[in-house]
Structure formats: structure tokens, C-alpha cells
């Protein structure tokens, strides 16, 4: 299990990281739908507002509104209303996917994750437009049908005042807000996702975390920093998303069995300056060779000689970790890196033979590493007869995604 580390800190620390100008004001001011906010409600206003809310509830009102900010034509606040009776813009909203809905709520409807959808309420005509949280709102309706949630829920609400200018188009305003919300969020990085999974005790993440801890790998200075303190020589792995995905599933590398030994070998091949960071591809390639040793009794691979070969190649021409991760054959990242590693392994064996006159065995790479002819031609290797090959396209797609997001 990972060590319990207190990662909480005051949010004011983030605010202090802003420039002096941004720290003290928002240059463009506070606006709603492009209009300057002219009024906001404070805690002193709340007693009267809440008394009015209580009166509305007692009188049987179905929609309760607590204002927060106001402009000439709009009021923003919280609305307590039924999830039913909302309109969806068919041309500018996320598509509704029943399968995604089922996946979203397969472990239950969690109101912490599902509350506070975004709606626009046009008080001129009583129109309610949902411009965000479509699937979650349908989840609330489904739970409500079974009596699992109360009739009403809270929404973040933009209200068009009943006195607003007639030229304001409610549909256009809702679509504009949907677009803004859809375009501005920053996706979590793979490192952030993995750290969050570990902190939330996700079983697979915990297993991978334990492997990283044993291997002396960390994922970056700002995430799971305790991984950097548990080893005499920690190194960073670039590509945690792919490592976590394949750790227990890909038999050709079996990283869950080979990770520690592979990283120890890589760590021994380069010092902290030369190899402070290992690509997941390099780790996969070394694990592939170690797995070949497990599954092929005739694979005469000496890991210590592999380490010496990498050191020798670095002394000869300055080859560092990233020199071994490309080119890669489509769908065969681990095999490609294993190919590059074995080439240097054999070069070193030939060097020893020439230097000492000792017979040093090389490895027939093609017997253990199957790669397509277009790759072999690209790297100047002998072309092999075409054979049926296992499809690793899903792995390659995932690796390409990792490159785009890291």
C-alpha cells in the first residue's frame, strides 16, 4: 500500500502563484453573457433571501431561486427545481449515449458527482434549457422514477430576467455557454489521473504503484512525491498511462513480473545525468527480453552483458536511453525496442570477440523478435519471410495517445 502522505495545502498558495496584476483583479471585470455585473448578493443579504425562499416553499412553489450575481438582463444563482421539464438543444450539445450512461452509473448514482448541472431559465416564457450535465441529469430522472432521490435538485442557473430585452435569444445564450464550458476545461494529464487513482485506492493503481515503488520509479516531482524517497536512485518514467494499462495485461512484456529487474538493469546502464528519465517504451523493450528468457529456454540472454553493452555503446558513440526507442514498427513498440537492444548486444559480443579472441555468443534476433519487413528494411536488417503475426494495434493506439497527452 502507498504511504499516507498529506498533500493538502491552502488554495491561497495557488492564488499567490499568479502575477501581481492577476492576483489582485480580473482585468476584464465580472461579466455574465457578456454583460457587466452590476450587483452581487452578500452574506448580509442571505437572511432576507432565505426568508423569501421559505415563504415560496410554504406556498407550494416548485422552483426556488437563490440569486448571486446580477446584470441588466441576467441573474446568476442556484435554482432548486425538478430535473424533468428541461429542453436540450439538438444542434449544440453533447450527444446522448445510452451505453455511456450505463457505464457512468454502473456503480450507482452518486449525487456528489452528479449534482449541480448547468441550466438556463428564461423567465420571460418559463423555458428551461440544459446546457451541461446532460447524462447526469438523465441519471437523476432515472433515480427519481424509482423514488431514490427527491423530486427537486440544485442547479447552477443562469436566468434571463422577465424584464430582459426581447432580442435576447435563449437558445443562442445556452449554446454559447455550452461551447465555452466544452472548450475551456483542461484534461487531466496521465500523471494526474494515476495519482488520483492511487489516492482513491483504485486496486489496479495500487498494484502498479507498488511495482513503481519496488523498481525505484517515480512519475514526476509534483505527483506522488513519496515514490522519490523510497529508493537510493529513483528515476522518472515517462508514460505512466501506458505502463499502468499494460502492467497486468500484456504477456509479451509481463511488466508485473519483470519491471524491477528491467529498471535495475537500465539504472545500471546510465548514471542519473545520462538517464534520469526512462521512456515506457524502453522499459517495455527490456521487459520483453526478460520475458523471452522466462519463456524460451534456448534464449541465451545475459542481462549483465546487456548492461555492459549499453555502457559500451554510450562510451563509443554517446547512445542514451532515447536512442533505443525509435524507429518503432506499427503495433510492436516493445518488440521494436527489444530489437534495438539486441542489436547493440550482438555488436558488443562481436567487439569482445575481436578484442580478446574469446568466442562470445550472439543472439539470432529474428528467432525471438518478430517484426514486419517494412520495419526491417527501414533499419537495414535482413528481410524475413512473411509470417502470420499477432495484432497489437490496440496497444499501439494507446501508445500514440500517450505521446499526444504527455
N, C-alpha and C positions, 0 to 999 in steps of 0.2 A: 504494500500500500504506500502511496506517496506520503511524504512528510507533511504534517499540517502546518502550513505557513500562512501567517496573517498578511494578506495582500491588500487590506483595506487602507485607504488614505483619504484625507479630506478633498472633496471635489474642488475646493478653492485652489488647490495646487495646480489643477489644470487651468483654471482661470488666470493664475499668476504666470503661466507659461505664455500667455498672449502678449502681443506688443502693447505698449502703454496706451496707444490710441484705441485699440480694440478692447482693452481691459476696462476702460472707463466709459465706453459708449458704443452703440451701434450707429455707424455714420449715416446709414440710410433711414434711421429712426425706426419706429414701430408701426407696421402697416398691416392692414387686412384687405385682401383682394385689391391691393394697390392703393388703398385709401389710408391716409394718416390717422392713427388712433388719437382720438380727442378726449377719451375718458377711460379710466380704469377703476375697478372697484377694489377697495382695500378691506382689511380685516375689520375696520371700524364700520364698514357698510354691511357686513355679514349678518348681524343680529336682525336688522330690518328686512334684509333679503330673505333670510331663513324663516322669519315670521310670515312673510308673504307666501313662501313655499308651503309652510304648514297649513295656511288657510286654503291654498289651492288643493292640497291633498284632501283636506276635510270636506271640501266642496265636490270631490269626485273627479278632479282633473286627471286626465290620462297622460299629459305631457307636462313635465316640470322643468323649468329652465333656470339655471344659476348663471348670471352674466359675469364676465371677467373683463373684457375689453370692448370698446365701442367706437365706431366711426360714424360718419354721416349716414351711411346706408346699411351698415352691418353691425351685428353684435356677435362676439365670440364667447362661448361659455360651455357649460356642461348641461346636457339635456337627459332627463330620466324619462324614458318612453319605451313602448314595446319595440321589439326587434322586427315585428311584422309591419307591413304597410310602407315599406321603403321602395323607392324606384332605383333601378340600375340603368346606367347609360350603356346601351348595347354597342355603341361605337367607340367608347373611350373608357374602358375599364378592363380589368383582368378577366380573361375567360373563366367560366366556372367549370371545374373538372371534378366530377363525382369521385374518381379514383383518388385524386389528390385530397379531396375532402375526407374520404375514408382513412387515408394514411395519416392525415393531420390529427384525427380524433380516435385513432385505434386504441390509444391508452386512456381514453376518457376526455371529456370536455373540461378543460382547466380554465376557470374564469380568470385566473391571474394572467394567463397568456392570451385569453380571448376577449377580454373586456376592452372598453373604450375604442370602439370603431369610430370612424370619421363620417359624419353626415352633414349635409347642407339642408336647412329648413327654410323654405320660402314662406314667410308669414303672410305674404300677400294672397297666396292661394292655398296654403296648407300642404304644399308639396315637400316630401322628404326624399332626398337623393343621397344614396350611399356612395361615397367616392373612395372609400378604402375599407379594408377588412371584410370583403365580400364573403369569403369562405367561413370566416369566424362568425359572422352574423347569421349565416345559414345554420351553423352549428348551434347557435343559441336558439334558433327557431326549433330545430330538431329536439333539443333538450327540453324546450318549453312544452312541446307537444306531449312529452311523457311526464310532465309535471316535475322535472328535475331542477328547474331554475324558476325564479319568479317571473311574473309577466313582463315587468319592465327591467331595463338595464341602462347603465350610464353610457352616454356617447359624448365624444368631443364634437361640439356642434358649432357650425357657422350659420348664423341666422341672417337672412335678408329681412330687414325691418318691414313691417306692414306699410310704413310711410315711404319706403325706398322708391327711387326713381323707376318708372315703368320700363325704361330702356335696358335695365339690368336683366340679363338672360341667365336664369338659374342654372340651366344645363351647361352653359359656357363656363360659368364660375366653378361648378363642380368638376368639370373636366380639367380646367386649369390647375386646380388643387391636386387632382389625381396625378396629373403629369409631373407636377413639382415634387410630390412625395415619391413617385416612382423613379425619378431621375436623380434625386439628391442622395439617397442613402448609400453609404459606403459598405460594400460587402465585407463580412469578416474575413480576415486573412486565414490561411490554413493553420498558422500557429495559434491565432486567437481561438479558432474553433477547437483545436486539440486541447489547449489549456482549459477552455470552458468545459469540455467533455471530462477531463481529468478531475476538475474541481467539483463536478456534479456526480462523480463516482460512476461514470459510464463503464461497464465491465470491460469492454474491448480496449478502451483508452487506458484503463488501469493496467491491463496486461502489457500493452505497448510501453507505457510509462516505466514499468518495472524492467522491461528489456533495455530501454534507454539508460536507465539508472545503472544497470549491471555493465552496460557497454561503455559508460562514460560519455554519452552523447547528450547534448542539450539543443534546444530549438531556437535560441536567441536570448539576448540578455534581459529582455523585458517580459519574458514569459517563462513560468516555471523555473525561476532562478535557482531553486534548490537543487536542480539537476547539475548545476555548475559546481556545487560544493561537495558532491559525494564521490569525487574521483580525483586522483593526483594530476591527471592530464585530460581534462574534459575537452571534447571537440564538438563543434556545431555540425548538425546535419541539415542540409538544405533539401527540403522536400518531405516534410513530416506527413503531409496529407497522403502521399503515395505509400510511404513506409507503413503508416497506420493501416491503410487499406489492405496491403498485401501481407502484413506481418503474420497472420494466422491462416492465410488462404492460398497463397501461391506455392505449390510443391516444388517447383523448379529451383526456388531460392531458399525456401523454408527459413525465413529470417528469424522466426521464433526459436529455432534451434541453432542457427549459425551466426546471429548478429554479433554476439560478444567476441567470438573468435575472429570474425572478419574485421571488426573495428580495431581490435588489438593489433592485428597484422598491419592495417592501414596506418594506425598511430605509430607503429614501429618503423614504417617506411619513410615518413616525413616528420620533421620537427614541427613545433607549434607555428612557427613563422611560415614554413612552406605549405603546411597542410592544416591550417586552423579550422577549415571547413570541408566536410565531405559531402558531395552530392549523393542523393539517394541512389542514383544510377551506379555510382562507384561501389556503394555498399551492396547493392543488388548483384553486381558482377562478381564481387568477391564471395558473397554468399552462394552464388551459383556454382563456383568452383568447389567450395567446401561441400556443397550438397552432392556434386558429382563424386567426390571422394567417399561420401556416405553410401551412394547407390551403385557405384561402379568399382568393384574390387580391383579391376585392371587399370584404373586411372591413377597412374604413378605420379601424383602431385605432391610436392614437398612445400608446405606453407612457408617454412623458414627460407627456402631458396627463392620463393616468390618475393618475400620481403627484401632479400639481398638483391634480387633482380631489379626491383623498383628503386632501391638506393643507387644501384649501379647506373641505371638509365638516367637518373637525376644528375649524377656526377658527370655522366658523359655529355648529355645534351640539355639538362635542366628540365626534365619532364616532371611536372607537378600533377596533383590529383585530377585536375580538369582536362589534362591531356589524354586521359583514358576514357572519357565519357562520350566522345563523338569521333567519327560519324556513328550513327545507330541505324540498324535495319528497322523498317516499319514493323511494329508489333513485337520486337525482340530486343528490348533495351538491355535486359540482364545478359542475354547471350552475346550481344554486341560488345559490351564492356568486358565480359569474360574472354572473348576473342582477343581484344586488345591486350589484356593482361597476359594471356598465354603466349602471345607473340613475343612480348618482352621476356617472358620466362624462357622461351626457347632461344632467343638471342643471347641471353646471359649464359645458358648452357653451352652454346657454341663458343662463346668468349672463354669460358673456363677450359673447354677442350683445347682451344688454341693457345691459351696462356700456360697451362700446366701439363698438357699432353694427357690429361685424365679423361677417360670416357665418361661423359655426363649425359644421361638420357634426356631426350626431348620428348614432347608430347604431341601425338598426332591430333591436332586441334579438331579437324573435321569429324573425328570419331565421336566427339563428345559435345561439340558445339555446332548445331545445325543452323545455317544462315542462308538466305536466298542468294542466288547468283548475282543479282544486281548489286548487292552489298559487297560480295567478294570481288567483283570487278572494280568497284569503286576504290577498294583498299589495296588492289593489286595482288589479291590472293588467288590461288588456283581455283578454277570453276569446278564445282561438284555436279554430279548427276542429279537431276531434279528428283526430289522425293516428296511424298505427302508430308506436310508439316502441320503441326498443331497451331490453331488460330489463337493468337494473343492480342487481337485487335482491341478488345475491351481494356486490356492493360495499357496499351499504347495511347488510347484515347484519354485515359486517366492521367497518364504521364504528360501528355500535351496540355491538359487542363492545368496541371500543376505548374508547368512552365509559364502559363498565361497569368496565373494568380499569385505566384510568389514574387 
